[in-house]
Amino acid sequence: MTLTVRRRAFASVAAAALVAGGAAGFGLTEPATPAYAQALPKTPIEAPEHPPGSFANVVDKVKPGVVAVKVKLDNSADDDDDSSGGPNMQQVPPQLREFFKRFGQGGPGGPGGRGMPQRGERGAVGSGFIISADGYVVTNNHVVDKAKTVQVTLDDSRTLDAKVIGKDPKTDIALLKITESGSYPYVQFGKGAPRVGDWVVAIGNPFGLGGTVTAGIVSARGRDIGAGPYDDFLQIDAPINKGNSGGPTFNVNGEVVGVNTAIASPSGGSVGLAFAIPAETVQAVVEQLRTDGKVVRGYLGVQVQPVTKDIAEGLGLDKAKGALVDHAESGTPAAKAGLKSGDVIESVNGAPVNDARDLSRRIAGLKPGTEVKLAYLRNGKSDVATVELGTLPTDAKVASRDDSTSGGQPRLGLSLAPANDVGLGDEGVAVMDVDPDGPAAAKGISQGDVILDVAGTSVSKPSEVQAQIRAAESNGRKAVLMRVKSAKGQTRFVAVALGKKEG
């Protein structure tokens, strides 16, 4: 099955080689008009101080700090778990469920591996790395979610028990702690973000073959692959495969610059499109997990959308940048600071805001109680608001990027949250985001709408919407009837076709 991320195709780019010099001996004639390559800059490009003739020294330095992660799950795991054994797929963003089934579960004890555990003793494998001498280990949340027991295998072949200290599904990061006391080899995070074109080395546990080293370059930065609200992935071309989930990507100095999390592949194998969570994000999450066992994020209380070229022209902006405020929920920090619908937030504490997602990441990266200065544009005039951030409600989570599970379930293309948790009333479930290509969008459902009932049953949580949709699908219905209240307070019934199944 061809995999896509938010319906975007990963296309191959063919490179044409220009043959310079004479064509004698090849049966070719020289073109009448000669073709010239682009002129080189007059200033020569400086060669790197240490060309990567070999990564052996880097590998020798960091490999002892990389571990294989082995997880056992039992029958108490939800039915939505990967049937082959693995993390609870309900906790994995739908766009990446297929990635994770193919990517994070390979090797012995995982799908397609030898020695498949029997029902009641399911397992999964992944990778991780030690970040302190006392045995704290970083991995992916989807590797250890719903784990009954966790073990890590060190480079010296010792297998030790570990416990889960904390997990953050929104960034797919988990923190473990080796239970046996001791002094362990560990690696360190890099202090700066890598540049596109920098060499990187990935070490992990692909297919259960621990300690595997691959190398490549940073292909792109800031990738949004639909994994969650704070996507900011590094794209690398180092070969990454099943079981590499949670493993580190190093720079040539042996510093961790990312955590390998997903691949894009039509076959499940590496095609040079791998995605890693940047070290800066990982460090911020790990710090909170280590201290509190959970992540608490700043909360502004606005619904925002990107500033498109058309919107920029309508507002008289020079560039299509910033985040346009659709609505500032009553009683939230944003509303108290005076932000209103139509404002364009241009910067946070002096740092420019590129788009709505960039604003969400910046605010979520700050702790509740932090005072921030938001520069915004209103009716062509610039102003600054000082806002003390609140706490992002724990229940106001996007339960699903598409309000049902994949793998044989209907898909509507909605992100949902309890309406009372986001300031949209005391009843119903708020629509936080809409897939423009999904069935719900085709029926006019939009961000800010509130779903009051599904199939005649009142709903107040995303899980209740999911349950009613599953029930409708089980009864053989091709559509589900929902009562929806618009942002203007108008109520209507909408019959939404159940999306095509995946399987």
C-alpha positions as a printed NumPy array, in Angstrom:
array([[  0.   ,   0.   ,   0.   ],
       [  1.367,   3.419,  -0.92 ],
       [  1.794,   5.481,   2.202],
       [  1.086,   9.179,   2.322],
       [  1.393,  11.881,   4.943],
       [ -1.549,  14.267,   4.891],
       [ -2.196,  13.126,   1.377],
       [  1.081,  14.49 ,   0.146],
       [  2.987,  12.345,  -2.326],
       [  6.693,  11.867,  -1.889],
       [  7.909,  12.15 ,  -5.474],
       [ 11.246,  11.143,  -6.885],
       [ 13.324,  13.792,  -8.586],
       [ 15.389,  12.67 , -11.559],
       [ 18.724,  14.432, -12.001],
       [ 20.028,  15.064, -15.508],
       [ 23.778,  14.843, -16.002],
       [ 25.45 ,  17.377, -18.284],
       [ 28.259,  15.808, -20.341],
       [ 31.045,  18.329, -20.834],
       [ 33.713,  18.15 , -23.492],
       [ 33.777,  16.528, -26.942],
       [ 31.286,  13.883, -28.083],
       [ 33.693,  11.949, -30.293],
       [ 33.403,   8.198, -30.011],
       [ 29.824,   8.313, -28.707],
       [ 28.006,   8.942, -31.987],
       [ 26.691,  12.287, -30.696],
       [ 26.793,  15.647, -32.369],
       [ 27.572,  18.804, -30.503],
       [ 24.484,  21.032, -30.056],
       [ 24.389,  24.19 , -32.11 ],
       [ 23.896,  26.272, -28.964],
       [ 26.253,  25.231, -26.179],
       [ 24.712,  24.675, -22.736],
       [ 26.547,  26.099, -19.758],
       [ 26.343,  25.119, -16.133],
       [ 25.554,  27.827, -13.619],
       [ 28.624,  29.929, -12.914],
       [ 30.452,  29.076,  -9.712],
       [ 30.782,  31.803,  -7.093],
       [ 34.011,  33.763,  -7.293],
       [ 34.732,  33.033,  -3.642],
       [ 35.602,  29.332,  -3.306],
       [ 33.57 ,  27.229,  -0.875],
       [ 35.619,  26.346,   2.174],
       [ 36.26 ,  22.646,   2.712],
       [ 35.122,  21.203,   6.052],
       [ 37.766,  21.103,   8.776],
       [ 37.279,  17.377,   9.255],
       [ 35.927,  15.683,   6.121],
       [ 33.928,  12.57 ,   7.091],
       [ 36.343,  10.019,   5.649],
       [ 35.23 ,   7.714,   8.451],
       [ 32.642,   7.829,  11.23 ],
       [ 34.482,   5.202,  13.261],
       [ 35.7  ,   7.603,  15.954],
       [ 32.207,   9.038,  16.431],
       [ 30.686,   5.564,  16.626],
       [ 33.283,   4.375,  19.133],
       [ 32.467,   7.379,  21.282],
       [ 28.657,   7.138,  21.356],
       [ 27.689,   3.528,  20.625],
       [ 27.942,   2.395,  24.284],
       [ 25.178,   4.894,  25.151],
       [ 22.666,   3.474,  22.648],
       [ 20.3  ,   0.692,  23.772],
       [ 17.745,  -1.698,  22.343],
       [ 14.307,  -1.396,  23.962],
       [ 12.178,  -4.51 ,  24.404],
       [  8.565,  -4.286,  25.543],
       [  6.047,  -6.902,  26.637],
       [  2.309,  -6.244,  26.593],
       [ -0.51 ,  -8.419,  27.839],
       [ -4.182,  -9.024,  27.116],
       [ -5.208,  -5.945,  29.092],
       [ -3.93 ,  -3.757,  26.236],
       [ -6.739,  -2.104,  24.279],
       [ -8.227,  -3.813,  21.269],
       [ -6.985,  -0.879,  19.253],
       [ -3.419,  -2.079,  19.752],
       [ -1.56 ,  -3.363,  16.753],
       [ -2.849,  -6.919,  16.425],
       [  0.67 ,  -8.14 ,  15.83 ],
       [  1.886,  -6.774,  19.134],
       [  3.005,  -3.221,  19.74 ],
       [  1.889,   0.139,  21.07 ],
       [ -1.714,   1.185,  21.443],
       [ -2.522,   2.498,  17.99 ],
       [ -5.3  ,   4.662,  19.445],
       [ -2.556,   6.765,  21.027],
       [ -0.677,   7.152,  17.745],
       [ -1.706,   9.938,  15.324],
       [ -3.667,   8.313,  12.465],
       [ -1.368,   9.677,   9.776],
       [  1.533,   7.726,  11.298],
       [ -0.17 ,   4.541,  12.495],
       [  0.847,   2.67 ,   9.378],
       [  4.365,   4.088,   9.674],
       [  4.656,   2.886,  13.25 ],
       [  3.244,  -0.551,  12.507],
       [  5.916,  -0.968,   9.833],
       [  8.694,   1.023,  11.466],
       [  8.807,   0.552,  15.203],
       [  7.861,  -3.086,  15.584],
       [ 10.324,  -5.134,  13.57 ],
       [ 12.635,  -7.921,  14.606],
       [ 12.154, -10.907,  16.876],
       [  8.992, -10.531,  18.877],
       [  7.53 ,  -8.001,  16.466],
       [  5.472,  -8.317,  13.279],
       [  7.319, -10.418,  10.757],
       [ 10.004, -11.324,  13.265],
       [ 11.02 , -14.75 ,  14.457],
       [  9.715, -16.053,  17.768],
       [  6.435, -14.107,  17.621],
       [  5.001, -14.022,  21.179],
       [  1.641, -15.678,  21.701],
       [ -1.518, -13.791,  22.568],
       [ -1.238, -12.662,  26.179],
       [  2.523, -12.165,  25.799],
       [  2.798,  -9.693,  22.976],
       [  5.951,  -7.702,  22.429],
       [  7.593,  -4.862,  20.584],
       [ 11.125,  -3.688,  19.966],
       [ 12.634,  -0.277,  19.437],
       [ 15.687,   1.795,  20.249],
       [ 16.73 ,   4.344,  22.838],
       [ 19.738,   6.134,  24.338],
       [ 21.05 ,   6.82 ,  27.822],
       [ 21.266,  10.493,  28.777],
       [ 22.728,  10.301,  32.298],
       [ 25.126,   8.136,  34.279],
       [ 22.326,   7.023,  36.615],
       [ 20.469,   5.364,  33.733],
       [ 17.775,   7.632,  32.314],
       [ 16.844,   6.516,  28.793],
       [ 15.015,   8.397,  26.025],
       [ 12.839,   6.575,  23.476],
       [  9.569,   7.067,  21.571],
       [  6.24 ,   7.022,  23.366],
       [  4.801,   4.661,  20.755],
       [  7.496,   2.088,  21.581],
       [  6.564,   1.772,  25.282],
       [  2.913,   2.789,  25.342],
       [  0.766,   0.157,  27.126],
       [  3.904,  -1.682,  28.205],
       [  3.592,  -4.326,  30.927],
       [  7.357,  -4.636,  31.257],
       [ 10.292,  -2.841,  29.646],
       [ 13.882,  -4.002,  29.262],
       [ 16.897,  -2.36 ,  27.678],
       [ 19.876,  -4.183,  26.191],
       [ 23.172,  -2.34 ,  26.4  ],
       [ 26.009,  -2.414,  23.917],
       [ 27.887,  -4.81 ,  26.222],
       [ 24.962,  -7.282,  25.823],
       [ 23.578,  -6.807,  29.347],
       [ 19.772,  -6.827,  29.476],
       [ 18.34 ,  -4.758,  32.34 ],
       [ 14.855,  -3.937,  33.572],
       [ 13.594,  -0.386,  33.153],
       [ 10.521,   1.539,  34.244],
       [  8.586,   4.254,  32.439],
       [  9.068,   7.609,  34.163],
       [  6.79 ,   9.595,  31.881],
       [  5.339,   9.812,  28.382],
       [  4.263,  12.616,  26.077],
       [  2.052,  11.401,  23.188],
       [  1.93 ,  14.853,  21.585],
       [  5.64 ,  14.77 ,  20.763],
       [  5.984,  10.961,  20.915],
       [  8.72 ,  11.092,  23.555],
       [  9.057,   8.799,  26.589],
       [ 11.574,   8.73 ,  29.432],
       [ 12.688,   5.461,  31.03 ],
       [ 14.923,   4.685,  34.027],
       [ 17.099,   1.589,  34.36 ],
       [ 16.105,   0.084,  37.701],
       [ 19.492,  -1.467,  38.539],
       [ 21.788,   1.084,  40.15 ],
       [ 25.116,   1.706,  38.514],
       [ 27.123,   4.1  ,  36.403],
       [ 26.163,   3.852,  32.741],
       [ 27.73 ,   5.263,  29.564],
       [ 25.651,   8.117,  28.225],
       [ 25.444,  10.568,  25.358],
       [ 24.782,  14.295,  25.283],
       [ 22.445,  16.528,  23.321],
       [ 23.8  ,  18.985,  20.795],
       [ 23.707,  22.67 ,  21.617],
       [ 22.722,  23.895,  18.17 ],
       [ 20.385,  22.753,  15.422],
       [ 22.032,  21.012,  12.466],
       [ 22.027,  22.638,   9.055],
       [ 20.605,  21.092,   5.925],
       [ 23.486,  19.188,   4.352],
       [ 25.23 ,  18.33 ,   7.637],
       [ 26.394,  14.743,   8.076],
       [ 24.511,  12.644,  10.622],
       [ 24.909,   9.132,  12.049],
       [ 21.98 ,   7.011,  13.24 ],
       [ 22.464,   4.093,  15.636],
       [ 19.684,   1.743,  16.654],
       [ 18.016,  -1.641,  16.751],
       [ 16.557,  -2.251,  13.258],
       [ 14.893,  -5.655,  12.863],
       [ 16.134,  -6.526,  16.338],
       [ 19.764,  -6.291,  15.175],
       [ 21.068,  -4.011,  17.901],
       [ 23.972,  -1.622,  17.454],
       [ 23.429,  -0.956,  13.76 ],
       [ 25.078,   2.202,  12.382],
       [ 23.929,   4.136,   9.306],
       [ 24.955,   7.535,   7.974],
       [ 23.563,  10.28 ,   5.757],
       [ 22.819,  13.985,   5.776],
       [ 20.107,  16.293,   7.042],
       [ 17.806,  16.568,   4.023],
       [ 15.389,  19.196,   5.358],
       [ 14.214,  20.888,   8.53 ],
       [ 10.848,  21.933,   9.907],
       [  8.904,  19.086,   8.301],
       [  5.198,  18.848,   9.136],
       [  4.186,  15.235,   8.503],
       [  0.833,  15.259,  10.278],
       [  2.057,  13.465,  13.382],
       [  0.718,  16.011,  15.863],
       [  0.137,  19.648,  16.712],
       [  3.827,  20.407,  17.254],
       [  5.425,  18.826,  14.189],
       [  8.894,  20.206,  13.498],
       [ 10.8  ,  17.178,  12.224],
       [ 14.297,  16.882,  10.846],
       [ 14.306,  14.903,   7.602],
       [ 17.37 ,  12.708,   7.16 ],
       [ 18.449,  10.23 ,   4.48 ],
       [ 20.412,   7.872,   6.755],
       [ 18.805,   4.437,   6.242],
       [ 16.231,   3.898,   8.993],
       [ 14.127,   0.736,   9.319],
       [ 11.796,  -1.201,  11.623],
       [ 13.082,  -1.068,  15.172],
       [ 14.982,   2.224,  14.828],
       [ 12.112,   4.053,  16.577],
       [ 13.402,   6.005,  19.564],
       [ 17.042,   5.762,  18.536],
       [ 19.391,   8.75 ,  18.303],
       [ 20.726,  10.683,  15.347],
       [ 24.179,  12.143,  16.026],
       [ 26.196,  14.918,  14.45 ],
       [ 29.873,  14.374,  13.6  ],
       [ 30.82 ,  15.571,  17.102],
       [ 28.867,  12.707,  18.667],
       [ 26.04 ,  14.896,  19.973],
       [ 22.377,  13.895,  19.71 ],
       [ 20.559,  16.126,  17.232],
       [ 17.346,  14.111,  16.887],
       [ 15.259,  11.07 ,  17.868],
       [ 14.298,   8.827,  14.95 ],
       [ 10.528,   8.468,  14.881],
       [  9.024,   7.738,  11.453],
       [  9.747,   6.855,   7.857],
       [  7.883,   7.424,   4.611],
       [  7.951,   4.262,   2.533],
       [  5.705,   2.418,   0.076],
       [  7.148,  -0.902,   1.208],
       [  8.013,  -0.504,   4.876],
       [ 11.746,  -0.417,   4.153],
       [ 14.065,   2.56 ,   4.015],
       [ 13.849,   4.768,   0.945],
       [ 15.862,   7.632,   2.408],
       [ 12.935,   9.546,   3.907],
       [ 13.262,   9.398,   7.687],
       [ 12.037,  11.871,  10.285],
       [ 13.608,  12.724,  13.632],
       [ 12.334,  14.867,  16.493],
       [ 14.812,  17.743,  16.988],
       [ 17.005,  17.585,  20.082],
       [ 15.764,  20.966,  21.288],
       [ 12.194,  19.633,  21.491],
       [ 13.328,  16.386,  23.111],
       [ 15.327,  18.167,  25.799],
       [ 12.412,  20.406,  26.794],
       [ 10.062,  17.412,  27.055],
       [ 12.552,  15.192,  28.901],
       [ 13.243,  17.908,  31.469],
       [  9.571,  17.987,  32.455],
       [  9.142,  14.208,  32.342],
       [ 12.137,  13.759,  34.596],
       [ 10.888,  16.315,  37.105],
       [  7.121,  15.848,  37.025],
       [  6.461,  12.655,  35.041],
       [  4.301,  14.631,  32.61 ],
       [  4.444,  17.629,  30.299],
       [  2.506,  20.801,  31.092],
       [  2.227,  23.311,  28.26 ],
       [  1.46 ,  26.978,  28.014],
       [ -2.02 ,  27.986,  26.87 ],
       [ -3.034,  31.129,  25.023],
       [ -6.672,  30.351,  24.261],
       [ -7.024,  31.333,  20.623],
       [ -8.097,  29.535,  17.495],
       [ -5.782,  30.572,  14.694],
       [ -5.224,  29.915,  11.019],
       [ -2.373,  30.632,   8.598],
       [ -2.177,  33.939,   6.775],
       [ -2.553,  32.988,   3.13 ],
       [ -1.49 ,  35.174,   0.223],
       [ -5.097,  36.237,  -0.36 ],
       [ -5.607,  37.073,   3.31 ],
       [ -2.347,  39.025,   3.375],
       [ -3.453,  41.068,   0.391],
       [ -6.834,  41.697,   2.   ],
       [ -5.176,  42.903,   5.189],
       [ -2.598,  44.969,   3.348],
       [  0.342,  42.869,   4.541],
       [  3.577,  42.715,   2.595],
       [  4.112,  39.005,   3.31 ],
       [  1.882,  36.023,   4.011],
       [  3.254,  35.421,   7.492],
       [  1.826,  35.311,  10.988],
       [ -1.178,  33.685,  12.638],
       [ -4.693,  35.038,  12.069],
       [ -6.921,  34.884,  15.149],
       [-10.265,  33.266,  14.35 ],
       [-11.534,  33.408,  17.904],
       [-10.26 ,  34.218,  21.384],
       [-12.091,  32.015,  23.864],
       [-13.828,  33.86 ,  26.673],
       [-11.93 ,  33.893,  29.957],
       [ -8.657,  32.708,  28.45 ],
       [ -5.314,  34.55 ,  28.696],
       [ -5.708,  35.802,  25.127],
       [ -9.151,  37.263,  25.762],
       [ -8.012,  38.879,  29.024],
       [ -5.131,  40.488,  27.136],
       [ -7.561,  41.98 ,  24.614],
       [ -6.845,  39.824,  21.544],
       [ -9.768,  39.634,  19.134],
       [-10.891,  37.876,  16.003],
       [ -9.091,  39.319,  12.974],
       [ -5.86 ,  40.134,  14.804],
       [ -2.697,  38.86 ,  13.154],
       [ -0.065,  37.712,  15.668],
       [  3.316,  38.563,  14.158],
       [  5.825,  37.708,  16.883],
       [  6.281,  36.168,  20.334],
       [  8.815,  37.931,  22.554],
       [ 10.317,  39.515,  19.452],
       [ 10.712,  36.242,  17.519],
       [  8.746,  36.31 ,  14.232],
       [  5.795,  33.909,  13.887],
       [  5.753,  32.187,  10.507],
       [  2.292,  30.654,  10.634],
       [ -0.39 ,  29.25 ,  12.926],
       [  1.48 ,  26.016,  13.612],
       [  4.621,  27.956,  14.471],
       [  2.636,  29.971,  17.036],
       [  1.219,  26.777,  18.574],
       [  4.7  ,  25.277,  18.932],
       [  6.115,  28.42 ,  20.505],
       [  3.345,  28.78 ,  23.075],
       [  3.339,  25.062,  23.899],
       [  7.085,  25.219,  24.47 ],
       [  6.616,  27.737,  27.303],
       [  5.524,  26.932,  30.836],
       [  2.216,  28.086,  32.314],
       [  2.595,  31.391,  34.129],
       [  5.193,  32.651,  31.674],
       [  4.644,  36.254,  30.636],
       [  5.   ,  36.799,  26.891],
       [  4.754,  39.819,  24.639],
       [  2.714,  39.264,  21.491],
       [  3.125,  41.753,  18.665],
       [  0.   ,  41.827,  16.538],
       [ -1.632,  43.786,  13.751],
       [ -5.219,  45.087,  14.044],
       [ -6.888,  47.135,  11.325],
       [ -3.511,  47.993,   9.835],
       [ -2.039,  49.198,  13.127],
       [  0.627,  47.403,  15.147],
       [  0.262,  46.812,  18.878],
       [  1.743,  44.64 ,  21.618],
       [ -0.149,  42.611,  24.214],
       [  1.398,  41.239,  27.396],
       [ -0.075,  37.842,  28.172],
       [  0.435,  35.537,  31.139],
       [  0.031,  32.024,  29.752],
       [ -2.4  ,  29.593,  31.293],
       [ -2.195,  25.802,  31.41 ],
       [ -3.248,  23.819,  28.369],
       [ -6.228,  21.74 ,  29.562],
       [ -5.238,  18.084,  29.704],
       [ -8.571,  16.953,  28.256],
       [ -8.443,  19.475,  25.436],
       [ -6.342,  17.141,  23.404],
       [ -6.751,  16.258,  19.791],
       [ -7.96 ,  12.728,  20.326],
       [ -7.558,  11.942,  16.671],
       [ -6.551,  13.72 ,  13.547],
       [ -9.447,  11.811,  12.017],
       [-12.026,  10.878,  14.525],
       [-11.657,   7.138,  14.231],
       [ -8.932,   4.568,  14.161],
       [ -7.349,   3.359,  10.977],
       [ -7.102,  -0.25 ,   9.908],
       [-10.709,  -1.007,   8.978],
       [-12.441,   1.983,  10.566],
       [-14.23 ,   4.921,   8.913],
       [-12.411,   8.22 ,   8.54 ],
       [-14.089,  11.641,   8.705],
       [-11.072,  13.963,   8.799],
       [-11.67 ,  15.862,  12.044],
       [ -9.613,  16.875,  15.069],
       [-11.782,  17.14 ,  18.175],
       [-11.744,  18.396,  21.77 ],
       [-14.382,  18.799,  24.514],
       [-16.187,  22.083,  23.835],
       [-16.186,  23.176,  27.475],
       [-12.413,  22.807,  27.664],
       [-11.762,  25.221,  24.8  ],
       [-14.342,  27.877,  25.623],
       [-16.952,  26.894,  23.031],
       [-19.868,  26.227,  25.363],
       [-20.971,  23.72 ,  27.965],
       [-22.108,  20.978,  25.624],
       [-20.796,  19.08 ,  22.633],
       [-17.423,  18.404,  21.038],
       [-15.496,  21.187,  19.31 ],
       [-14.004,  20.813,  15.857],
       [-10.391,  21.953,  16.219],
       [ -9.192,  21.189,  12.712],
       [-10.577,  19.758,   9.481],
       [ -8.9  ,  17.757,   6.747],
       [ -9.902,  19.716,   3.621],
       [-10.032,  16.461,   1.652],
       [-12.1  ,  14.559,   4.212],
       [-15.839,  13.673,   4.148],
       [-16.672,  16.156,   6.935],
       [-15.181,  19.097,   5.025],
       [-17.243,  18.125,   1.978],
       [-20.369,  18.674,   4.081],
       [-19.317,  22.105,   5.235],
       [-18.123,  21.246,   8.735],
       [-15.4  ,  23.701,   9.685],
       [-13.071,  24.65 ,  12.494],
       [-14.994,  26.158,  15.402],
       [-18.168,  24.136,  14.815],
       [-19.513,  22.109,  17.744],
       [-20.902,  18.584,  17.291],
       [-23.86 ,  18.277,  19.67 ],
       [-24.964,  14.726,  18.923],
       [-24.086,  11.83 ,  16.647],
       [-26.738,   9.358,  15.457],
       [-29.198,  10.855,  17.936],
       [-26.891,  10.509,  20.952],
       [-25.493,  13.544,  22.746],
       [-21.71 ,  13.713,  22.869],
       [-19.301,  15.623,  25.11 ],
       [-15.975,  13.892,  24.459],
       [-14.091,  12.855,  21.313],
       [-14.237,   9.232,  22.44 ],
       [-18.037,   9.389,  22.404],
       [-17.994,  10.629,  18.819],
       [-15.702,   7.75 ,  17.948],
       [-17.995,   5.237,  19.633],
       [-21.079,   6.401,  17.74 ],
       [-19.242,   6.363,  14.414],
       [-18.001,   2.848,  15.064],
       [-21.528,   1.786,  15.955],
       [-22.905,   3.284,  12.744],
       [-20.26 ,   1.499,  10.717],
       [-20.971,  -1.791,  12.525],
       [-24.645,  -1.45 ,  11.632],
       [-23.717,  -1.192,   7.97 ],
       [-24.568,   2.497,   7.616],
       [-22.885,   4.439,   4.84 ],
       [-23.36 ,   7.797,   6.579],
       [-23.821,   9.133,  10.077],
       [-26.215,  11.956,  11.038],
       [-24.732,  14.66 ,  13.25 ],
       [-26.298,  17.763,  14.772],
       [-23.799,  20.594,  14.463],
       [-23.758,  24.123,  15.848],
       [-21.812,  26.68 ,  13.846],
       [-19.585,  29.383,  15.288],
       [-22.478,  31.803,  14.74 ],
       [-24.764,  29.701,  16.921],
       [-26.84 ,  28.21 ,  14.112],
       [-27.734,  24.521,  14.492],
       [-28.17 ,  22.099,  11.62 ],
       [-28.183,  18.377,  10.852],
       [-25.428,  17.048,   8.644],
       [-25.257,  13.566,   7.118],
       [-21.579,  12.748,   6.684],
       [-20.549,   9.775,   4.568],
       [-18.352,   7.318,   6.41 ],
       [-14.911,   7.546,   4.811],
       [-13.277,   4.722,   2.956],
       [-11.784,   2.025,   5.112],
       [ -8.119,   1.246,   5.219],
       [ -6.918,  -2.273,   5.655]])
